[in-house]
């Protein structure tokens, strides 16, 4: 089956419910955090890195789906990081990158189901989001990832380059950006 990219906001209510199950599966399979003290902590983790994007920016969330409509990968975006500062106040590294948000306002998270990695879903989602941002006259986009993460190589292949870094929780985080 060939994959297609859909915008989360354009799915029907029933479609969104089905997509959310697939997105949650991909999210937890992709998350480096695997152990939670309780269900409340697990829910908070999901909400911090995906749930709030689906609620607050559904038009900036894209999903790669197979012919049956099952999620293979997703990109959850925010079009204006500075304007959304109150929404992300619980992420303490967020303000460390304020100077770069003017030139690279949009940010995103992208994850692919483990069995689908290496098939181009993530790169196609990044390109779909870049086109979406350009059509909205957004000047650039960025991601934050651990400097030692293999994701740095993926993001470089997608045209994002290191802008700056900061130490956070005893690890080096990098802000990677791409002008649009």
Helices and strands as residue ranges (DSSP letters): E 4-7, G 8-10, H 13-30, H 39-46, I 47-51, H 52-56, G 58-60, E 61-65, E 71-78, G 94-97, H 98-101, E 106-112, G 114-116, H 121-135, E 140-146, H 151-157, E 161-168, E 171-179
